[in-house]
Amino acid sequence: MRKIVFLSLLFLLPAATFSLVPRTVGFDSKGKKPPLIVLPGEKTSPQQEIAAGELLEFLEKVVSVKAKVVRTPDENAPFQFLLADLSLPEKEFKVPQEIRKKLLEHPAEDAFYFRVDNNTFSIIGKTPRALVYGSCFFLDRYLGVTFLYPGKQGESYVKKDSLFFSAEVDDLYAPFTPFRIAAYTIHDKKDVPWKPEDMIQWQYRNLLLPLPRTSQIRKYASIMHRELPRSGHMTLCNAVPSSLYETHPEYFPLIDGKRVKCRCFSRQKKGEKGEKLPWVQRCVSNPEVRKRVIDHILSMVRKEPKGTFGISAADTVRSWCSCEACRKYGTLNGKFSTSHLFHRFFRDVTSAVLKEQPDAKLWVYIYSDYRDLPADPAFRYDDRVSAIYYAHGRCIAHPIAGSSCPINPPYHEKYIAWGKVFSRVGLCDYYGNANTPYCPHEYNLAADAPERIRRKDWGERSHITANRFFHNALFYLVMARLWWDPRTDVEQFIEEVFRRYYGKSASPMLKFQKMKKVLWENAPGHAWYPGPNRGAYCLLLPENQRKMERYLAEAEKLAQGDPLLLARIRMEKEAFLLYWVKSAEEMRKNHAASRIIPARPADKEMRIDGVLDESAWKKTGSVNQFISPYTENKLAEDTTLRVLYDKKHFYISVECMNDKAWSKLVAKETRNDVSSIADDDSVEIFLCDETNGVYYQFIINTLGKMYDAKMMDRSFDTGSKVAAKVYDDRYIVELAVPVEMTGIKEIRDGQRWKIHVWRNIRNLQPPASVDRGGIDGKRPHSTHSYRNLVIGGREILKNSDFCNLTEEALPADWRITTKKNFSLIRGSSGTGNTVVLKGCKIYQRMTLSDTGHFSRKKNPACRIQVTVSASGKGMLELIPSTGIPGNPEKPFHRPRKTMKSPLTEQEKEHVFSFDMEEGEEGYLFVGAASAKIRWVSAVKVAAREPPSAGK
């Protein structure tokens, strides 16, 4: 029997081999008869016109054939494309039953089908819009056309002599993400090479859901995603307009004991006169308000049943009604939350809408102060209601799941947990709004794809403007592809795009792109909305900038004689110079400058009372360089920052002069843990732990009310104690911050911290009644621009974190005993580079004078505290080499006893200390057989203490 089977297989082999040879059909550019484009049906639909127009344009551009549009198929034609969808009546065109069945059974509205039968390539859409997507997918898959950004300059392809297809084509395609919105909100750059309506075309060509924003896109109305008007953040405002205030003030929120008259948009219009009214929520416990909201939504969905209605509240966290009924409505188990109030109200509203209109397409914003989960674990919306989780503050430099990023776990946990409240939840990442333009976010988006697949994301939404899109076009192209197919090999896809787009300049531009990716992935810290400019770190090493500039120059050289290609390269060069080179130059200046805030030891007993009568406050240094980033002028009122510490706490005081005040201090907010405290006269303090780039934010008003948070997580309790005291001409805020909540057991001399303070002044003379600004004119949330907080004394080493490098890629101000045993790598966290030692030493002369310069005057005796953050094998060695110039008994540059500390594979701080006599000077040497050193800090402590050995 076995022999018979073997013979049977041999007998069948030739036939099997023959069947593996694919049969192809198609046409070439030299054919006598052009291919046909068949639009069946009595009347051509707008979607058929768009689909046919795309094929006509690019068959001519790519294959140099002018296709002919006809109404009926022709079996004798050399080749034809048939464009149809299931909306066509069967009497006009009968879609093959098996195709109809497969499309109808597929849940995605935008599914389409490709089939080749003899001389016909059929593109069949489940819906008319799906037909448009099918034609555009055909351009990408078979003609190799890429639309990197809108307009002619953004389209690229390679010309062909012919176009042939496998006769076996029989495939259904559908998007992974049904709700795919890239909301093009503002056309804010006049010299982009496209018009606003071109963006609509780019969106549908890349299989997104175009979202109308201007009257210029009527041409594409038939394929629009209809996000119904008067929805979103305007839901409450449109249902209960501000014009009702005079007759029904009870519809409006009770704030500070008064019903608040409001406006129905967030800002005063330019040139508008009259009272500046706030944008507020409504009294959602009022039955008439609920009825009006239900009726409003029903009126919109009945007008356009296929449109989606997005449900949200006014984009402000400062205006929820505090009447007794609303407080009760938002309270569960004795605890009130705006999230419970919002979701309870809109669950009731959506349930009522669906009862009347069961097919209504409703989705809810999980946003702002209603992003926390409702207090009731059994709380759930109707399964027909979907949601988008708006991840403000989520780190977009690292994956949301499965990474060591300390920021993302709470966002990931909430993202998962909301899946128990809604049947379908999507994610809005705010890549386009973070302070990181031009950075290659496409790779991190791809790294998150497995999580999106696991979660079966219903929807994605991204906000973009022309300027952001212009300099991050590749990201948005990759985003569009991943939303359709999250399993896309992004590296391969980008290479294909570059080879089409850059042509003969593709090789150096691919090298440029790969280097851009490596520098971004290895940049320190994190990125979020609004967040710091993490991209500023990418070119701190000058040789990296020069290398990338050489790639651009090589690409320009290869592109000579090709104006289109040169324009594309110049576009990339413009973004590179504007966002990376300029930012790196500013960063280098920051690191080169003396930006130190001293911190002195506190008294044994510190009272947090807003009275700075402890002696330590008088001894510590102060900072009063508060500047407005908006006017670049010093703030109208003087402000002074001081910092003290003990082992367990930082003590921070901010003294705010108020002698130019026109009115009383603004102090309306009487609650803790609400960001509206910043609307009062207040100070904002940012304390940053440099070991992991995480910062802690505090907002404190003159009533002593405090908002505290870890990054953007306002649910985090720092355990800090605060007091505020108002005097005749000033107010003082005093804060005690326990460092244990950061994961650090105690504060020691030489530790690395950063600090920033921002002041909000609200009571100046009109019309400029408000002034705001921070230390050095730096904005909040940008950790790279915070000042260094030096513990215990004055830093006596320059460039202690190796951020500032020479042109030879060596740490500036440092010397190396044996360069061949030295290397430098970019760190993955913190703010510097990492020095790698293999049996050599780095060293620097200590600047012990109080001016921070070398001096001929004798320096007083002192104690030196050295902290080295390092990992490795063997022993870390610290060798002071000191002496007293002119003293033969203690000659200068005399090696002292070597201090040692065992290295571990995990990075840790190694602490050493030694005493210096009066007039003694010298160098510090740090060495190891095998070590990675991230920073070296040496602090001169004025008070002399007994020496201690290295720990």
N, C-alpha and C positions, 0 to 999 in steps of 0.2 A: 504494500500500500504506500509506503514512504517513497518508493521509486516512482510510482505513478504520479504522485503529487509533484515531485521534482520535475518530471517530464512535462507535466501540465504547465508548470511555471515557465519552463523553457519555451514551450509552445506559445504562451501568451506574451512573452517578453517583447517581441518585435512590435506587436500591436500597441502595447503600453508605451513603448518608446516613441512610436509614431504619434500617439495621442498627446505626448508632452510637448510637442512642437506647437507653439501658439499660433493660431491663425489670426492675421491682422487685417483690418479694413481701414480705409481712410482716403486721403487725397494728397496731391502735391501742388506746388505753386504754378506748375506749368500745365495743369489740366485744361482741356478745351472748354469744359463746362464748370462754372463755379459751384460750390456746394450751396445747398438751399437751407434756409432757416424757416421751418414750418410753424406757423402760429394758428392752430386749429380753433374752430369756433366761429360763430357768426360775426362776432365783434371782438376786436383785439383789446385785451384788458391793459391797464396802465402797467401792471407788473410784467406782462409779456413784452410790452414795448421796451421796458428797461432791460429785461433779460436779453432780448434780441439786440438791443443797442450795444450792450457789452460785448456780445459775440461778434457783431459786425465790426466794431472798432478794433478789436484785438486780433481777429483773424487776418485783417488787413495789415496791421502793424507787425505781427509776428510771422505769419506765413505768406504775406503779400498776396492774399486772395480777397476778392470782393464778393462776399456771399450775397445771395438774393433772398429776400423775404417773400414768402408765398403763404396762401391760406390752406392749401390741401397738400398732403404728402404725394410724392411722385416716386413710384417704384422703379422707374427707369433712370432716375437721377443718379449721377456717380456717387454722391454722398449727400446726406441731409441731417439736420439737427431738428428734433421735434421738441417744442417747448410747451408744456401743458401743466395743469394742476387739477386736483380733484374737484374744484368748484365748477368746472365746465360741465354743463348738462350732457348726459350720455348720448342724447340725440345729436349733439354737435361733435362730440369726441368721446369715444369709449376707451377709457384707461384699461389695460389688461387686468383681469380680475385678480391675479396673484399679486400684482403690484399694488392695486387698490387695497387689498386685504392687509398687506404688510404695512402700508402707510397708515391705514386707519387704526391698526392695532398698536402702533408705536405711540407712546404718550407725548412725544415732542411735537409741537405745532410746526416747527421749522424743519421737519424731516423732509428729505427729497430722495429721489431714486435715479440711478444711472443704469441704462441698459443699452447694449448694442445688438441690433438685429439686422443682419445682412448689411445694407448700406445706410442704416439709420442709427444715430446716437440720440436716444430719448433722455430728456431731463424732465422728470415728473415731480412736481412739488405737492406736498400734502395740502398746502395753502398757497394762495397767490404769492405771498411774501417768500415762502420756501422755494418757489420757482426762481426768484431773483437770487437767493442764496446759492441754489444749485448752479446757475450760470456763472456766478462769481467763483465758486469752488472749482468749476471746470477750468476757468482761466488760470488758477493757481496750479491745479493738479496736472493738466495736460498741455497748457501753453507756457507754463513757467513764468507767469506774470506776478510780480510783487508790488504791492502798493504800500511803501514804507510810510509815507505821509501824504496828505492831500495834494492835488495839483500835478501837473505834468512832470515836474522835477522829481517827484516822489515815486513815480512808476518806473519799473525796470523789467527787462526781459531780454532773452537771447533769440535772435531771428532764426527761423527754421526754413528749410526748403520744402518740407512736407509735414503732414500730421497723420499718424496712424495709431489705431487703438487695437487692443486685443478684442477679438470677437467674443470673448468670454465675459466681458464686462456685464455684471448683473449685481449691483450693490446698492444698499440703503445706507444713507448717511444722516446723522442727527447730532445736534449739539449736546455736549455733556451738561452745560449750564443753560437752562432754559431762559433765565432772566439775565441778559448780558448788556449792561448799560455803561457806556462811557460818556457821561454827561458833559457836553462841550458848552461850558457856561458863559465864557466871555471871550470875544475875539479881540484880545488886548495888545496885539502886536501888528503894526501896520505893514511891516515889510516881510511878513511870512508869505511864501509863494503860493498862497491859495486864498480863496474867498470863503466866507462862512458856509455857504451851501456846498462847497467842495468837501467839507468835513462830513456832511451827511453821506455823500457819495463814498468817501473813504470808509465810513462805518459799515455800510451794507456790503461793500466790496470785501471787507474782512469779516463778514458774517456776524456783526454786532447788531444790536437793536437800536437804530437811530432814534434819537430823542429830539424832537423839534424845539428850537429856542428862538427862531426868528421867522419873520414872514417871508423870507427869501427861499424857503424850502418847500413851497407849495408843490413844486414839481414832483417831490418824492412823498407826498402825503399818503399815497396808497400803500407804501411799505413801512410807514412809521410805526414804531412802538408808541402806542398812545398811553402815556402817563397822564391821566386826566387832569385838566387844569383845576386850579383852586384847591389843590390837595397839598400834601407834604407839610412843611412848616406853617402853611397858611390855612390848614384845616379849620382850626378854631376861629381864626380871624374872619374867614369867609362865611362861616356858619353864623357867627355872632359878630357882625361888623361893628366898628367903633362908633358908627353913627347912632347905635341904639343906646349909647351911654346916657344921653339926656333923659330918655323916657324909661329906661330899664337899667339903672346902675347896679341892680342886684345880679345882673348877668356877669359882672366884671369882678376881678379878684379883690378881696379885702386884704390890704397890705398896710401895716402900721395903723390899724384901726380905721382905715378909710377905703372906700371903693375907688379904684384907680381908673381915671380916664386914660385912654391909651390911643396909640396909632396902630395901623395894621401892617406895618413893615418895620424893619429893624433899625433904620437910620433916618435922620432928617434928610430930606432931599436937598440937593445943592441949591442954594439961593432961596430956600423956603423960609418964610418968616413966621413968627408966632412962637407959641410955647413949645418947647422940646418935650414931647410926650414919650413915655416908654413904650416898648413893645412887650406885651404881657400875655399871660394865659387867660383863662376864663374861670368862672366859679362852676367847676364841673359837677358839684353836688346839686346844682339847681336843676330841677326836672325839665324846665323849659330850655335850658342850655343843651341838655342831652337830646331833647326832641329836635331842636334846631340842627344839631350836628348830624343826627340820623337822617333827617329830611334832606339836608345838604348833600350828604354822600349818596343817598338814593337818587336825588335829582341828577347827579353827574353820571352814575353808572347806568341809569335808564336811558340817558341820551346816547351813550356809547358803550354798549354791553361788553365789547371786546377790549376796552381799555382797562388799565389797572389804576386803582386809586391808592396812593401812598398816604398812610396815616401818621401824623406826627403832631407836635405842639410847637409853639413859637420857639425859635432858636435862642432861648435865654433861660438861665437857671435861677433867675432872681425874682420871679413874679408869680409863683403859685399862690392860689387863694388860701388864706389862713383862717377862714371863717370856721365856726365850730362844726358845721356839717361836713366841710371838706376835710378837716382834720380827722373827723370820725371815719369818713369814707376811705381815707388813706392809712388807717391804723389797723393793725392786727396784733393781737396779744400784747396790747399796750404800747406798741411801737409804731410811730408814723414814718412813712417814707414816700417821697414823691414818686418813686418807681411803682410802688403798690397803688398809689392814687391814679397815676397815668394808665397803667395796664388794667386796673379794675374798671375804670371808666370806659376805655376803648374796647375791652372785651364785651361789656354790655352793649356798646354801640354797634360793634361788628356783628354780634349775635342778632340784634334787631334788624340790621340791614340784610343779612343773609336770610332771615325769616321771610322778608318781603321779596328779596331778589336773590334766590339760591345760587345763581351762577355768577354773582358779582366777584370780580377779581380784586381782592383786598390784600394789601401788605402793610406791615407795621414797622416803623423805625424803632430799633432798639438803640437808643441814642442818649447822649448827654447824661442828665441826672435821672433818666429812667432806663439806664442800662443795667442797673443792679436787678437781680432776680426778685420777683414778688415774694413777700414773706411767707405766703401760703405754699407749702411744697406740693399741694394737689392742684394748684392754679394751672389752668390750661385754656388756650383759645380754641375755637372751632377749627377742625382740621382743614377747612377750606381757606383759612387765613394763613398767609406766609409772613416772613419777616426778614429783614436785613440787620445784621449785628454790626454797628458802626464802631470800629475798634480805634477810637481816638486814643493816642498814647501808646499803642502797640508798637514794639520795635520792628521796623521793616528792614533792618540790616541782618536779622536772623530769622530762621523759620519760627512759625508760631507754635509748632509742636516738635518735641524731640531734640531740642538744643539746650545748651547750658546757659542761654541768655536769661538773666535774672528778671527781666521785665515781662516776658511773654506768658509765663505760666498762668497768672490770674486771668488774662484775656482768653487763653485757650480753655481754661476750666469753665468760664462763663459761656463761651461760644458753644461748648459741648452741652452745658446745662440748659441753655435756651432751647435745645432740641427736644426737651421734655415739655416745654410750654407751647411750642409751635410744631406743626407737622413738617414744615420746611423752613430751614434757616440758611441764609446766605451771608456773605462776609464782605464788608467794605473796609479796605485796608488803608486808605488815605496815602497811597504811594505818591499821588500827584500833588498832595498838599504839604508834605513834610519839607523841612528845610534842607533837602538834599537833591536839588535839580541836577540832572546830567549823570547821576550815579547809576550803575548798571543793576537796577532792581530786578531785571528780568530773571536773573539766576536764582534769587531768593524766592521769587514768585514760583519758579519751577520746583524749588526745593519743597515748597508747601503743597505741591500738587497731590502727593499721596494722601495727605490729610483731607484735602478737598474730595478726593475720590472716596475715601472712607466715610466721610460725612455726607456724601451725595448732595453736594451743595445745590440748593435751588437757584440761587442768584448771586451775582456779583455786581458791584456798582463802583465806578471810579469817577472822580471829579477832575476835569482837565480844563486848562485854558490854552489859548494859542501859543503863548510864550513857553509854557511848560512842555506842551506837545512838541514844539519845534526842536527843543533840545533833549527830548527823551523819546523820540519817535520809535526807536527800536524796542523800548520797553512796552509801549502800547501795542506794537505789532505782535510781540511775543504774548502779551496779555490776551489779545484777541484770539490767537491760536490756541493757547492753553484753555481758554474758556470753552472753545469748541472741542479740543482734544487734549486733556491734561496729561496724557501719556506721551506727548510730543517730546522727542529728543531735542532739547533746546540748543545744545551745542551744535548739533548737526544742522538744525534749522537756521541758526544764525550764520553759519558758514555758507549755506546755500544762498541766503539773502544777500550776503556781502559779495559773493561772486557775481550775482546778477547786478547788484546795485553799483558796485565799484569797478566792475570789469577788469581792465588791465592794471588797476591800482589795488586790486583786492588783497594781494599778499601782504603788503605793509599795513593795510587797514585792518586785516585780521589780527596781525601781531599787536597793533595798537589796541584793539578791542580786548584781546586776551590779557594784555598788561593792565588795562583799565579794570578788568575783572579781578585780577590778583591783588592790585593795590587796594581796591574797595573791600575785598574780603578780609584783608589783613589790617585795615585801618582800625584804630582803637575806638572803644566806646560803642555807642548805640545811635539809632536814628528813629525819630517818631514825629508825630504831628502835635505841636509845632516843632519842638525839638532843636538840637544843635546841628550845626553844619559839619557832619562827620566827614564829608568829602574834602574838607579843608586839610585833613591830615594826609591825604593821598600823595601829595607832592612835597612833603616836608623834606624828603631826601632829594636834593637838587639833581642828582644823576638820573633819578626816575623821570623828572621833568624833561631833561635833555634827551633821554632815550625816546620818550613819546614824541617829542618835537621832531626827532630824526625820522620817525615812522611817517609823520605827516609830510615832512619835506620830501621823503622818498616817493610817497603817493602822489604829491603834486608834480614831481618830475616825470613820473610815468604817465600822468594825465595830460601832459602838454599837448596842445592842439585839439583838445576835447573840452569845449566850454561847459557842457553839461556836467561832465565828470569833475572838472575843477570847481564848479559851483557846489557840488555835493561835498567835496573835501573841505572847502572853505566854511561850509555850514558846520561841519564837525569841529573845525579849528576854532571857529567863533565861540562855540559852547565850551570847548576845552580852556580857552584863554579866560573867558568870562567867569566860569564857575570853579575851575580847579586851580589855574595858575594864580588868579587874583586872590582867591581864598588862601592859598598856601603862602603867598607873600605876606598877607595880613597875619597869618598864624605865626610865621617866623618872627615877625616884629614883636608879637605878644610874648613869645618865648625868650627873645633876646632882651626885652625890657625888664627892669626891676619891678616886679608886680607882687610884692610880698605884703602880707598882712601879719603882723606879729601877734602872738598869743602868749600871755604871761600866766604863771601859776596863780590860782585864785586864793583868797583868804580861806582860813580853815572853815569858817561859817559864812556862807553866802545866803543872803535873804533875797528872795525874788519878790520885790515889792515896788519896782519902778523908782526906787531911791538909790542913787549910785553913791552911797556914803562909805562903802567898804574901801579900805586903803588900796587894794589891788587895782581898782578902776582908775585911780590916779597915776599908777605906775605903768600901766600898759600903754602901748602905742595906739594911735587912732587913724582912721581913714575918713576923709571928708570930701573926696573927689566925686561928687554925685552930679551927673550930667544927663540931660535929656537927649536921647538918640534922635528925637524928632526935630529939635531946634539946634542941637549941638552946643547949647549954652548950659552953663551951670544952673542947677535948679533954683527957683526963686527963693526958696528957704534953705538955710544951711542944715546939713544932716551929718551926723558923726557916728561912726561904727567903732565899737571896741569889743575885744574877745578875750576871755579868760578861760582857764580849764583847771580841772583836777583829774584824778585818775578815772573818774566815772562820768563826768559831765563836761560839756562846753557851756560857758556862760556868755551870752551875747547881749549887748545893749546897743540900742539905736536911739540917739538923742535927736529929736526933730524940732528945730526951731519953728515958731509960729508967730513971729513978731511982725510979719507983713500981711497977716490975715485980714481979709475984708469982712468975713463973717465968722460965725462959730464953726468949730470943727464939725465935719460931717460924720456922724456916728449913728447910723440907722440900724445896722445889723446887730441883733441881740442874740443870735444863735451861733453855736460853734459848728465847725466842719461844713460850712457852706462857702463857696467861692465868692459869693456876693459881698463878703467882708472887704474885698478889694475895691468895692464901689465907695467905701468910706475913706476918710483920711486914714492911711494905714501904711504899714511896711511889709515887705515880702522878703523873707530870708531863705536862701538856698545853701544848704550844707552838703558838700559832695565828698563821698568816700572814694578816694582815687584808686583803691585797689580793684574796684569793679565798675567804675564809671556811674554808679547809682547816686542820685541825689535825693535829698529830703527837702520839701518845701513847707514853709510856714507863712501864713498871712495873718496879721494881727492888727486890729483896729484900736482906737483910743479907749474903748470899753474893755479891752483885754480879751475880746472874743478871738478865737484862733481856729484857723483851718490848717490842718497838717496832713501831709500825704507823702507817700513814697513814690517818686516820679509822678505819674498821673493817677495813681491808685489812692483815691481819697478815703478808702475804707481802712487804710493802714493807720494804726494808732502809734505815734512815736513815744507816747508816755511823757511828753515834755510839760514843763510847768511854765506859765507865762503870767506877767503882770504888766499893766500899763498905768501910768499916772500922768495927769494933765496939770501943768503949771500955768502961770499967767502968760508966759511967752514961749512955751515949748511943751512937748510931751515926750515921755520916755517909755520905750518898750524894753522890757527885760525878759530874757528867755533862758531857761536851763534845759539843755538837751541831753538825755542819757545816751551814751554811745553804745550801750549794750544792745539796743534795738537794731543797730546796724550790723551786728554779728561780731563786733570787735570788743574784746573783754575790757580793755582799759586804754586810756590815752597815755602815750609815752613820748618823750622828747625824740624828735626826728621823724615822727610819723608824717605821712603825706595826706593832706586834706585840701579842699578848695572851698571857697565861700563867695557868695554874691548877695548883695542887698539891693532892693528896689523900693522906691518910695512913691506913694500916690498922694498928691496934694490936691484937695478938692475945694478949698475955701479962699481962693485968691480974688482979687478985684476983677469983675467982668470987663471986657468980654473973655479974656483968657483966664477963666476961673479955675482951670485945672492945669497942673504941671506934673509930669511923671518922668522918672529917670532912675538910673542905677549907677553903681560904681563904674567909673571910666566911661560912662555912656553906653555900657553893654546891656543888651536886652536879657530878659529872663530866659531860662531853659537852655541857654547855650553854654554848656559846661566847659567847653574848650576855652572860653573867654573869662572864666571865673579867676579871681586872684588866688594865689597859693597861700595857704594858711600854715605858717611855720610854728611848730610847737616847741616851746621851751626857750626860745632866744632868737638869734639871727643866723640865717643860713650862711655858711662860709665857703660853700662850693658853688661854682657856676655850672649851669647846664647839667644839673644833677640827675635829670631824667633822660638825658641823651637825645632830646628832641632836636636840638640845634646841631646840624652836621656841617662839616667842611665839604668842599667840592670833591675831596677824595673819599667821601662817605665815612669819615672818622668823626667821633664825637668832638665838637668844638670845645676848647678850653681843657681837654684831657690829652694826656700823652700815654704812649704804650711802650712797654719795654721791648717786646718782640712782636712786630706786626704780623709776621707769618703765622703766629699762633692766636691771632685775634680775628674775629668776624663780627658782623652786626646783622640782626634780623629785625623785621618789623613786629611789634607786639600785637597781640590779639585783644588786649584790653588795656585800660589805663591811658596814659597820654604820651608815652615815649617809645623809643626803640629799645631793643634788648641787646646787650653786649655779651658776646660769647668768648670766654677765656679758656684756652687750652695750654696751661703751663706758663702763662705770662701775667703781667700786672698792668693795670691802668693807674695813673696817678695825676694829682693836681696840687698846685700850691694853694694853701688856705689863705683866704683874705680875712684877716682877723681884725682889722681896724673898723671902727664904728661907721666909717664912711663907705665901707665896702670896697676900698681900694688898698693897694699896698702902701704902707706909710713908714717914714723914717722914725716916727715917734714910737716910743716903747708902748706896746700894748699891755694892759694890765693882766695879771694872772687870771686864768679862767679854766673852766672845765669844758672839754669837747665831748659831745655825745654824737656818735656815728651810728646810723642805721642803714643796713644794706638789705635790699629785697632781692633774694636770689634763690636759685635751685641748682642741683647738680649732684656730684659725687665727691667724696673726700672731704677736705677741710677748706673752709673759706678763711682767708688770711687778711688781716688788717695790720699794716705796718706804718706807724707815724715816723717820719724822718725829719727831725727838728733840731734846733739849736738856737743860740743867741749870737747874732752877728757881732763880731769884734771880741767875743769872749773865748779865749783859747781853751778854757776848761770845758766849754760846751759848744764846740764848733757847729756852725750851721750845716744842715743836711746830714744829721747824724742819726742813723737808723736806731730806733728804739726797740723794745721787746715786741716780738710778733704776737698778736692776739689772734686766736683761732676760734672757729665755731663750726660744728659739723653740718654739712649740707644734706638736704633731703631732695627726693625727686619732686615733691610738692614745693612750690614757691613759698617762702616764709621770710619774716623779717629777722635779721641778725643784728643785735645791739651791742655796741662797744662803747667804752668811755675811757678817757685819760685826762690828766691835768697838764696845763701849760703854765710855766713860770712867767713872771713879768719879763717882757721883752722877747720871749721865745717865739720863734716863727718856724715855718716848715711846710712839708708836703704830706699828703696822705696817699699811701699805696694800697690798692686792693687787688688780691690775686687768688688764683686757685688752679688746681690741676685740670679740673673740668667743671665749669660753672656757667650758668646763664644769669646775668645781672640786669635787673630792670631799672633800678635806680639806686643812687647812693646819696644819703642826706647827712650833712654834718652841721651841727648846731653849736654855736658858742653860747654857753650858759654863763651869765654874769656872776651868779652866786657860786662860789667854789664849794664843792662837796668832796668827800673822800672818794678816791678812785675805785672803780669796780671792774672786774674782769669781763671779757666777752661772754655773752650767754648763748 
